[in-house]
Amino acid sequence: MSRRSNWLADAGWCVWGLFYWNVRKSFYRLRGGRGRCPCQDLCDSGTAGRTHCEPSQALNQPIRFRHVCPLLVAGPGGNGAFCSVPASEVRPFWGRALGFYGIFLAGVYLAWVMVAFTGIRATGVKSLTWLQVAWPGRWHEIAQERSGYFFKQALQACARRDYQGAYRSMASALQQDPHNYEARLLMGQYGEFAGEYETADRFFEDVLREFPQARTRTAITLHDTLLATGRFEPLARHCLSMALADETSRPTWVRSLLLALHLGRIGSAFVIGHQEQIAKLDPAARRLIVAEAAIEEQDVPVALGLLRVPFPGPVNAVNFVAQVQLLLRAGKVDAAASVWQAAAGQLQPFDRQLTRSWIDRSGGYQTLAEMEFAALAEGPMDAASLDKLVSTLVLHPDRPLFLRLHRRFVSSPELVDRVSVGELWLAAVVCGASTEQAYWAEISAEKFHQSYPPISAIDFTSLNGKRTNTVPFLVGIAPFARETIASLYWRVEPASTRPGP
């Protein structure tokens, strides 16, 4: 034990001596070797080989000081340490000092890297690499990796519908990387689902402002989140804001605004409270918004006066569909037919025939409407066409018509994908086709690993997202197209549109 203690004591003295004695010898050389030599014993002559090394005398084995100054030689019998040069030739050895300190610091640094790497990996950040910890130029990636880890934790918590846990994990992700767009976007969503509305709204406002290149995606995400949580008045404000800011997508945002007004039963109050903003919209948008408020108040004459005349300018398909649907909701089939007749020549063939089938159905021409729908179901098909057909079945359930669509996809497997399977399963549910519902649920589970709840019908009287047969729940678990989602919400009875837990 004493030998080890002596060795450690000598090693410590040498480590300190590498700096201290090299400094003193450097000043000695700067004086040109004049004056007293700092490291030679004053009692000796200063002659080479006969002068003791003064700092070595503090060591248990003086010759060990040769690690600091290679000019030392052992004395007779190995005792003591003597300087091998005269006092005038004594010089520092900074190379040894720098080499030793460099190796020592490198060892400490590598030890720290291993401890940090092991510690961070132990917390679950398995994607972190050793180089990211070891190389200072990549240290910023550590926070990004940790942020990504907490981001994944939040997604897993959300899959369990543990929104409070997801909120906490997302907060940790943002603490690590405040510029993580995905984390900030989902933080806003989770805040909404967790009931932290003020915080969530502030998150979305910040993201919309700080990430202008992703404004459209952020706006759509906020729209879907507000719709899912039943916050229809904020949803209406958001849709109006986007309609004013984005003229290209204005008809789509106005149509979403109509849905928000309908679900929240807030049409009249909203129109009165936002007159200035609504006045900045184009005539078609203004007329649709005011007409929705009038229909909500059962003021059909006002709505008819706004909608019975075609909108000025070229026909916009989105505005046209909204106009026809509002007229049919108001019970004005003849007015809808007149508007359709005026615009039909400017519509795409599919949209022209589909809207005509709505008008014929509402007018009591059921057979004609079924023929028109069947022709579309058996004609050219793509994702948009299927979305519109399923949306029609959601709004107007018809089992025979659904069976035509079902047989078309059974006989055309190349049309089947993850979204179309979900759409057909949904159509089977609303049309009461239990056998076909089970068929598409099985296809979805086998081919696309997407499962659907075994429900017999959708409850359109509730927005409780925790019940498996409600619209918010189904929209949250299935990849339905946007037109289908809108139709599902249009089916919800306005009197029941109070946010669920």
PAVEX-670223 format. One record per residue: x, y, z of N, C-alpha, C in turn. Coordinates in steps of 0.02 Angstrom, whole numbers, plus 50000, padded with zeros to 5 digits. Example, Ala and Ser with C-alpha at 12.3 -4.5 7.8 and 13.67 -1.06 7.14 Angstrom:
% PAVEX-670223
506604971650390506154977550390506604983550390;506424988850354506844994750357506455000250394;
This chain:
% PAVEX-670223
500424994050000500005000050000500435006250000;500995006050038501435011850042501775013049974;501945007649937502255008549872501775012049823;501145009949827500655013149783500555020449802;500535021749867500455028749890501055032949868;501655030049875502255033749854502245035149779;502015030149741501995031149668501485036549650;500905036449682500405041549668500645048449688;500985048849745501245055349767501765057949718;502215053549694502715055749646502395057749579;501885053849559501545055449496501205062249500;500885063649557500555070149564501055075849562;501645074849594502165080049593502425081249522;502495075849484502735076449415502215080049371;501585078449381501065081749341501075089249354;501125091149416501165098249433501825101249406;502365097449412503025099849391503065101049316;502695097149276502705098249204502535105549186;502085108449224501905115349210502345120249249;502415119149314502755124049356503485124849337;503865119249331504585119849318504725121749246;504295119949200504385122349132504285129849127;503815132549165503725139849166504345143249194;504605140749250505195143949281505805143549235;505885137749203506455137049158506375141349095;505755142449074505635146749016505845153949032;505675156449091505895163149111506665163549117;506945158049140507675157749146507995158349077;507715154949027507995155448960507885162348930;507315165448947507185172248922507695177248949;507985175749008508505180149035509185178449006;509195173748958509825171948927510255167248969;509955163749017510325159149060510735162649113;510575169149124510935172749176510565172249242;510935172649296510655172149363510615165049387;510255164249441510215157649472509795152949429;510045146749419509655141649383509095139349429;508465139449405507895138149450507845131049476;508145126049441508025119149460508645115649488;509225119049492509835115849518509955117949591;510235113149627510365114249698510895119649706;510745124749748511215130249758511855128049792;511825122549829512415120249866512925116749822;512705115149760513155111649714513505116749668;513985114149629514405118549588514085120649522;513535117349501513235118749437513565115049380;514065110649397514405106849346513965101149322;514015099649257513615094249229513775087649261;513265083949280513345077349310513495077449384;513615083349414513785083649486513315088149525;512805090549492512345095149525511665091849533;511425091749596510775088749610510205092749578;509685089149559509065092349535508635093949595;508525100249607508175102249668507445099649671;507025100349618506335097849624506285090349632;506775086549608506725079249614506815076849685;507115081049728507245078949797506605078149837;506035080849811505405080049847505065073349832;505335069549785505035063249765505315057549808;504925052349814505155046349850505715042949811;505665043049744506195040749700506365046449653;506895050349669507045056449632507105055449557;507355049649534507465048749462506815048849422;506255047949456505605048249422505475055049391;505835060149416505725066849389505985067449318;506325062049294506565062149226505985062149176;505395060249197504805060749154504635068049138;504845072449183504735079649173505325082649135;505945080849157506545083649127507015078049107;507085076549043507505070949020508255072249028;508445078149054509165079749065509435076249127;508995073249167509225070149230509565063449217;510055062049259510385055449261510415053149333;510425046549342510455043849410511155044649439;511185045549505511815046149540512145039449551;512715039349584513075033049599512615028249637;512605022049613512185016949646511455018049636;511285022349588510575023549574510255028249623;510655031449665510365035849715510365043049689;509815046649701509785053649682509695054649608;509625060949589509545062949519509965069149507;510405068849457510865074349442510725077049373;510865083549365510765086849300511365085249255;511225083149194511755080849149512055086649108;511825092749118512085098449081512255104049130;512695108449110512845114149153512245118849158;512275123249206511705127749219511525131949158;512015133849118511875138149060511475134549006;511455127849009511095124148956510435121248980;510225122849040509575120549065509015123849023;508525119949003507985122448959507325118848976;506775121748956506115118548968505965113248916;505495108848932505265103648886504495103948880;504275108948844503555109948837503225104348796;503595101348751503305095948712503045090248756;503445088648806503235083348854502615085548891;502625091848913502045094348952501415094148910;501465096848849500875096948807500645089948787;501135085548774500955078748757500595075148814;500875076048875500565072648932499865075448945;499815082248948499175085248962498665083748907;498905083448844498455081748789498175074748795;498625069948811498395063048820497925062448880;498095066048933497685065748994496985068648979;496965074548947496315077548933495915073348883;496265070448834495925066048786495615060048821;495995057248870495715051648907495105053648948;495155059548981494585061849020493985063148974;494125066148915493585067648868493255061248843;493655056348826493375050048802492965046548856;493215047048918492835044148973492165047648981;492175054348975491545058148980491075056248923;491365055448863490955053648805490615046948817;490985042048842490695035448853490155035648906;490285039548960489775040149013489145043448985;489245049048948488675052648921488305048248870;488665044948826488355040648775487955035148807;488265031848856487915026348890487305028848928;487385034648961486825037349000486235039348957;486375042648901485825044848857485495038848824;485895033948802485595027948773485175024248823;485385024448886485005020748938484325023848950;484245030248932483585033448941483105031648885;483345027948835482895025748781483045028748713;483535033248709483695036548645484155031848606;483885026548578484285021348545484565023648478;484295028848449484535031148384485165035348389;485365037148449485965041248458486585037148442;487055040248404487685036948387488245039648429;488785035748434489365037748474489685044048446;489705044648380490015050448348489635056848365;488975056448372488585062348389488775065148458;488985060748503489195062948569489925065048569;490335061548530491055062648532491265068848493;490925070448438491155075948395490765082348412;491125087548436490775093748456490345096748401;490565095848338490175098648283489485095548275;489365089848310488715086548304488335086348371;488575090348418488235090348483487515092748478;487385097248430486705099748424486215094148405;486485088648377486045083148357485815079148418;486165079748474485955076148534485265078348555;485175085048558484515087748577483985085548526;484165085348462483685083248412483495075948420;483985071748436483845064648447483405063648508;483555067348562483145066848622482435069448608;482395074848568481745077448550481355072248510;481695068848464481375063648425481135057948468;481525056248519481325050848564480675052648601;480655058648629480045060748665479455061548617;479615063348554479095063948504478765057048492;479175051848487478905045148478478505042848540;478755044748598478395043148660477705046348659;477675052548635477035055948631476555052548583;476815050248526476395046748478476115040348508;476535036748544476315030548576475775031948628;475865037348666475365039148716474705041048682;474765044448626474155046348589473795040248563;474175035248540473865029148516473475025548571;473705026448633473345023748691472785028348714;472715034148679472235039348698472405042248766;473035042048784473275045248845473515052248827;473055056948818473245063448792473635067648843;473515066448907473915070048958474645067748954;474745061148949475425058548943475755060948878;475365061048824475635063448760475835070748766;475435074548801475575081748810476235082748847;476345078748900476965079448939477575077348897;477505071848861478065069548819478225074648764;477705077648736477825082548684478145088848712;477965090648774478295096348806479035094948816;479215088848834479915087048841480275087248774;479935085148721480225085448654480375092548633;479925097148648480025104148631480555107348674;480615105148736481145107748779481825106148751;481895100248720482525098248691482655101848625;482125102848585482215105948519481615110448504;481645116748524481075121248515480885122448443;481315120748395481175121948325480915115748289;480725110648326480455104448297479735105748275;479645106648209478975108348183478465102948199;478655096648186478185091148198477965090948271;478445091948317478285091748388477835097548407;477975103448381477575109248398476865108548371;476815105848311476145104848282475735099948323;476045094348341475675089348381475565091748452;476015095948477475905098748544475255102748545;475145106548492474515110148487473915105548485;473975100148446473435095248442473295092048509;473825089748542473735086348606473465091048659;473665097448654473385102248700472635102948691;472415102848628471695103148614471335097048643;471615091148629471295085048653471305084448729;471815087448760471875087148833471465092548867;471155096948827470745102248857471125108548874;471775108948856472175114948869472095119748810;471495122648804471325126248743471745132648734;471835136448786472215142748779472935141348758;473245136448790473925134648773473965131948702;473485127648684473495124648617473395129948563;472925134648575472815139948526473445144148516;473795145448571474405149348566474935145548527;474975139048536475445134948499475305135348424;474675134648405474505134848334474635141848304;474495147048342474635153848317475375154748305;475785152248352476515152948344476765148948284;476505142848275476735138648220476525141748153;475925144348149475705147648087476155153548070;476385157148121476805163048110477525161248095;477795156248130478505154748126478685149848070;478195146348043478335141547989477875143047930;477995148747896477555150647841477565145647783;478125142047775478175137247720477705131247731;477485130247793477035124647809476345127247830;476175133147808475555136347831474935132247813;474925129547752474335125747730474235119547773;474775115947784474725109847825474515111547896;474805116847924474635118847992473895120747997;473655124547947472965126747947472485120847943;472645115947900472215110047894472215105947959;472805105347989472845101648052472435105048107;472475111648111472075115248160471335114348146;471145114648083470445113548064470195106748088;470575101548073470365094748091470335093848167;470805097048202470815096348275470225099848307;470075105948285469505109548312468855105848296;468805102848237468215099048220468145092948265;468695089448276468675083348317468505084848390;468715090548415468585092248485467935095948495;467575097448441466915100648447466945108048464;467495111348447467555118648460467355122248396;466715122848386466465125148321466525132648311;466475136548364466545143848356467275145648338;467785142948374468475144148351468605141348281;468275135648265468355132848198468085137548145;467515140548159467225145248111467685151348102;467955153948156468415159648151469035157748110;469295151748122469885149548085469725148948010;469165146047993468985145147922468895151947889;468585156647924468505163347895469175166747885;469625166047933470295168947927470665166047867;470625159447857470965156347801470635158147735;469975158947734469625160947673469845167847651;469965172247699470205179047683470935179047660;471325174447689472045174447674472225170547611;471825165647592471995161247537471435161347485;471495165647436470955166347387470875160047345;471435156547331471405150547289470975145147322;471065144147387470705138847423470085141547458;469895147647442469335150747478468685146647476;468465144047418467845140147418467855134247467;468435130947472468485125247518468425127447590;468765133047606468725135547675468025138147691;467695141147643467015143547655466545137647668;466645132247630466215126347641466325123447710;466955123347733467095121047802466785125847853;466785132347837466465137147881465715135847887;465395134147832464685132447834464555126547881;464985121447878464905115647921464975117647995;465475121948010465575124148079464965127948104;464685132348063464095136048083463505131348094;463435126448051462885121648057462955117448121;463545114848134463645110548192463565114448257;463815120548259463785124448321463145128348330;462715128448279462105132548281462265139748299;462765142348266463015149048283462995153748223;462605151948171462615155748109462455163048116;461885164648146461675171548151462155175648194;462335172948252462795176648296463475177748262;463695172748225464355173348192464325178648137;463785178648097463735183648043463705190648072;463345191548126463305198148157463975200248186;464325195648217464955197348250465545198048203;465465195848141466035196048094465825199248027;465405204348031465155207547971465715210547928;466205213747961466735217047924467155212047885;467335206447918467745201447884467365198047827;466725196447839466325193147788466235197747728;466185204247740466085209047685466685209147638;467265206947660467865206947618467895200947571;467435196147580467425190247537467075191647471;467145187147424466805187947360466055186747368;465635189047321464905188447329464665181347341;464945176447307464725169447316464825167247388;465415168647415465565166647484465095170147533;464975176647523464535180347568463835177547567;463585176147508462905173547502462825166747534;463325162447527463285155847558463275156347634;463705160547662463745161147735463095163947764;462825169247734462205172247759461625167347749;461625163647694461095158847681461105153247733;461705150947753461745145747805461445148347870;461605154547887461325157447948460565158047944;460305159747885459575160347876459235153647882;459525148447852459235141747857459235139347929;459755141047966459785139148037459205142348076;459025148548056458475152048089457805150548057;457805145748009457195143747973456885149547934;457315154047913457095159647872457215157847799;456805153347773456905150647706456855156047652;456385160847655456355165947603457015169747594;457345171447649457985174947644458505170547611;458535164247632459015159547602458875158547528;458235157947510458065156947440458255163047398;458155169047425458335174947389459085175447375;459485172547419460215172747411460465167247364;460095161647359460365155747325460025154047259;459445156847246459065154647187459375156947121;459805161947125460125164647065460845162047063;461085159747005461785157447000462275162847021;462825160847050463335165547071463665168747010;463875175047016464205178346959464885175246943;465075175846880465725173346859465705166046840;466295163246822466335156046804466115151646862;465835145946845465585141346897466175138246934;466145138747000466625135347043466285129147071;466565123247060466235117047078466085116647153;466545119047194466445118647267465875123147288;465875129347263465325133947280464665131347253;464675128447194464065125947164463765120247206;464185115547227463945110047269463645112747334;463985117547365463725120447427463055123847415;462995127347359462365130847342461795125847334;461915120447296461395115447285461205112047351;461695110347392461545106947455461145111347502;461305117847504460925122347547460205122947523;460105123447457459425123847431459025117547446;459345111747440458995105447456458845104947530;459305107347573459155107347645458565111947660;458505117347622457945122047633457295119447602;457345113747566456745110847535456555113947469;457005117847439456865121247376457165117347317;456835111947299457085107547247457055110947179;456525114447165456465117747100457015122947091;457155126747143457695131747138458365128347126;458485122747160459105119047151459155116547079;458595114147051458585111746982458725117446933;458465123346949458575129146906459315131246906;459605131346966460315132946971460735127746935;460555121346944460925115946910460885116746835;460295118446810460205119146737460635124646709;460725130046748461115135746725461865134146725;462085129846771462805128646779463025122046749;462575117846729462755111046708463275110846654;463235115346606463705115246551464415116546570;464535119546629465215121246651465485116246702;465105111046717465315106146767465645100146733;466075096746771466345090446748465785085246744;465815080646696465255075846687465075072146751;465575070046789465425066246850465045070646900;465285076746912464945081246959464255083146934;464185083946869463535085846841463015080346854;463205074146842462735068646851462605067146925;463115067746966463015066347038462555071447070;462665077847056462225082947086461515082347058;461465080246997460795079246969460435073647006;460815068447025460505062947062460255065247130;460615070047162460375072747226459705076347216;459675080347163459065084247151458485079647135;458595074647094458065069947076457825066047137;458295064047180458095060447241457665064947285;457885071147295457505075747337456825077447306;456785077147240456155078647206455685072747201;455885067147228455455061347228455555056647170;456045057947127456175053647070456705048447089;456515043947133456985039247163457305034647110;456895032047065457145027447014457655030846969;457505036846949457965040546906458625042046943;458565043947007459165045347046459595039147054;459285033447064459655027247071460015025447006;459685026546950460005025146886460615029546875;460555035846893461105040546885461695038546930;461545036746991462075034547037462395028147013;461995023346992462255016846969462715017746909;462545022346864462965023446806463645026146827;463665030346877464295032946902464695027446937;464355023246975464705017847012465015012846964;464725011946906464975007046858465425010146805;465515016746807465935020046758466655020646781;467055025046747467755026046768467795027946842;468285025046876468325025946949469035027946970;469065032947014469685034747047469525036547119;470025038647156469935039947227469425045547239;469465050947198469005056547207468285054447192;468205050247140467525047947122467235043747178;467635039147205467385034947260467205039247320;467615044147335467475048547392466795051947384;466655054447326466015057847314465425053047317;465515046947291464975042047294464835039847365;465365038647404465265036647473464955042347513;465175048547499464875054247534464125054647520;463935053147459463225053147442462845047747482;463155041847487462835036447526462795038147600;463295041647626463275043747696462695048447708;462605053247662462065058147670461385055047654;461365050247606460735047147585460845039547581;460835036047637460955028847638460475025047592;460755020547552460355016547505460715009947495;460445004647524460774998147522460854995447451;460344995547408460434992947340460984996647301;461015003247309461525007047274462215005347302;462265004447368462915002547396463134995747369;462664991047361462854984447337463134984847266;462884989447226463174990447160463904992547165;464034997347210464714999847220465154994247248;464884990447294465244984847324465464979847271;464994977847228465154972947176465674975647127;465654982147115466134985047069466854984247096;466944985347160467614984847189467814977547201;467344973247214467504966147221467764963447154;467464965747100467654963347034468264967047005;468484972447039469054976347016469564977247073;469924971847089470384972147147470934977347139;471074979347077471594984447067471394991147095;470754992147108470514998547136470564998747212;470684992947242470654992347315471314994747346;471274999447391471845001647431471605003047502;472055005447544471895006347615471315011247625;471305016647586470775021547594470115018947567;470125015947507469505013547477469175008147520;469575003947552469294998847596468915002047654;469235007247684468895010747739468255014147717;468275017147657467675020547631467105015447620;467275009747592466765004647578466495001647643;466935000747692466694998247758466205003247788;466375009647784465935014747812465265014947775;465295014647709464675014647671464235008647689;464545002947700464164996947721463824998047788;464165001447834463875002747900463265007247893;463325012847859462765017647856462185014947814;462345010247768461805007447726461525000947755;461764998847812461494992847845461664986447810;462234986047776462444979947741462954976247784;462724972347832463154969247881463644964147851;463404960247803463844955247772464424958647736;464274963747697464794967447661465244971247709;464954973647764465354977047815465894972347843;465694966147859466174961247884466694959447831;466484959247768466944957647714467494962847709;467324969247708467824974447701468244975247764;467964973747822468354973947884468894968547882;468714962747856469194957247851469754958947801;469564961747744470054963747694470534968947724;470264973647760470684978947790471174976047840;470944971347881471374968447932471924964047901;471744960247849472224955647819472744959347776;472524964047735472974967147686473304973547712;472944977247754473194983847773473284984647848;473154979347887473254979447959472884985247992;472304986747966471864991947994471234988548018;471094989148081470494985948109469944991148121;469334988948116468754993248126468314990248181;467984994548220467574991948275466954988248249;466744983048284466154979148261465504982648281;465344988048246464734991848262464194990148211;463574991148231463014989748186462734996048154;462875001748185462635008148159463045013748190;463015019548158463355025448184462865029748222;463065031948282462645036248322462765043548302;462295046348265462375053248242462075058248291;461925055948352461655060548403462175062248456;462795059948447463295061148498463965062748466;464355066948500465035068448479465545066048532;465345061148570465785058248621466315053948587;466935056548582467465053148546467705046748578;467475045048638467685038948670467225033048655;466665034448623466205029048603466365026948532;466405020348522466655017748458466175018548400;465555020548413465065021248358464885028448344;465325033148364465195040148351465655042748295;465465048248265465845051048210466555053048231;466655056648287467345058448305467805052448314;467545046948344467955041048354468145037948287;467665037048243467805033848179468275038048136;468185044548136468625048948098469335048648125;469395047548190470055047448221470445041048208;470115035548191470475029248183470535026948111;470145029848066470115027247998470365032447947;470655030147892470905034647840470365036647790;469825039647814469295041747768469515047947730;469255048747669469385054747629469015060647658;469225066747640468965072747672468235073947656;468025072447595467315073447577466875068847618;467105062747630466725058047671466675060447743;467235063047770467235065547839466735071347846;466735075947797466275081547800465545079047799;465405074047758464725071347754464515068147820;464975064747852464825061747918464625067147967;464995072647968464825078048015464185081647996;464035082047930463405085147910462815080947934;462925074447945462385070147970462255071048044;462745073748081462655074548153462105079648166;461655078048212461095082448227461355088548265;461205094648241461465100748273461305101148348;460725098748369460545099348439460995095348484;461365090548455461775086248497462515087948492;462675093548459463375094948447463715098348505;463715095048561464115097348619464725092948623;465305096048634465935092048636465895086448687;466105080648668466155074948714466785075448754;466895070648800467505070648841468115070248796;
